[in-house]
Amino acid sequence: MKLRQARKIMKNIRLNPRMESLYGIGRAMKANAICIHHYARVDRRIKDINIIANQDPLLALKLLIAKDKPSDFAEPKTSA
């Protein structure tokens, strides 16, 4: 399975959770593994979070939430 197909499967599962039963749990897990492998190569932080998730899932969730939260030190954008 290529990354393009895996991304489409994961998008369909995110939009409609019943699609997982249509694809089958094995195919959905394979697509997830392919996506995680790709994004771990792209972003080192995601690779670290995946390693932590195997040992402490709650800490991994906290890191993901912190990653999505905007920084307090970011300068506000002004339109001129």
BAVO-9864 format. One record per residue (C-alpha): residue number from 1; chain; x, y, z. Coordinates in Angstrom, 2 decimals. Last residue first. Layout:
<rotis>
    nr   kette         X         Y         Z
   NUM       A         X         Y         Z
...
</rotis>
This chain:
<rotis>
    nr   kette         X         Y         Z
    80       A     -1.04     46.62      7.19
    79       A     -2.20     43.35      8.68
    78       A     -0.82     42.60     12.09
    77       A      0.26     39.16     13.20
    76       A      0.62     38.75     16.94
    75       A      4.11     37.70     18.00
    74       A      4.37     34.17     19.28
    73       A      5.58     33.96     22.87
    72       A      2.47     32.28     24.22
    71       A      2.90     29.49     21.67
    70       A     -0.13     28.17     19.86
    69       A     -1.53     24.85     21.14
    68       A     -1.22     21.97     18.68
    67       A      2.09     20.70     20.08
    66       A      0.82     21.03     23.68
    65       A     -2.14     18.79     22.85
    64       A      0.20     16.25     21.25
    63       A      2.49     16.35     24.28
    62       A     -0.43     15.80     26.67
    61       A     -1.62     12.86     24.57
    60       A      1.87     11.34     24.68
    59       A      1.95     11.72     28.48
    58       A     -1.33      9.81     28.70
    57       A     -0.05      7.03     26.42
    56       A      3.00      6.25     28.62
    55       A      5.29      3.47     27.34
    54       A      4.26      2.95     23.70
    53       A      3.15      6.57     23.46
    52       A      6.68      7.76     24.37
    51       A      8.11      6.21     21.19
    50       A      5.28      7.69     19.14
    49       A      5.87     11.13     20.70
    48       A      9.58     10.94     19.80
    47       A      8.77     10.09     16.17
    46       A      6.26     12.95     16.04
    45       A      8.93     15.35     17.31
    44       A     11.37     14.24     14.57
    43       A      8.97     15.45     11.87
    42       A      9.25     14.16      8.28
    41       A     10.53     10.65      9.01
    40       A      7.97     10.21     11.79
    39       A      5.32     11.49      9.38
    38       A      6.06      8.66      6.94
    37       A      6.18      5.87      9.52
    36       A      2.99      7.14     11.17
    35       A      1.19      7.17      7.82
    34       A      2.34      3.65      6.94
    33       A      1.39      2.33     10.38
    32       A     -2.07      3.89     10.11
    31       A     -2.63      2.33      6.69
    30       A     -1.60     -1.08      8.07
    29       A     -3.94     -0.64     11.05
    28       A     -6.84      0.25      8.75
    27       A     -6.11     -2.76      6.54
    26       A     -6.07     -5.10      9.52
    25       A     -9.18     -3.60     11.13
    24       A    -11.30     -4.12      8.04
    23       A    -12.00     -1.55      5.34
    22       A    -15.76     -1.58      5.95
    21       A    -15.38     -1.92      9.72
    20       A    -13.06      1.09      9.72
    19       A    -15.52      3.00      7.53
    18       A    -17.86      3.11     10.51
    17       A    -15.63      5.86     11.99
    16       A    -16.76      8.33      9.27
    15       A    -14.63     11.43      8.69
    14       A    -11.56     10.11     10.49
    13       A    -11.92      6.68      8.83
    12       A    -12.18      8.27      5.38
    11       A     -9.09     10.39      6.02
    10       A     -7.16      7.32      7.23
     9       A     -8.07      5.40      4.07
     8       A     -7.12      8.34      1.84
     7       A     -3.78      8.73      3.65
     6       A     -3.04      5.03      3.21
     5       A     -3.78      5.23     -0.53
     4       A     -1.37      8.13     -0.99
     3       A      1.26      6.51      1.22
     2       A      1.36      3.39     -0.94
     1       A      0.00      0.00      0.00
</rotis>
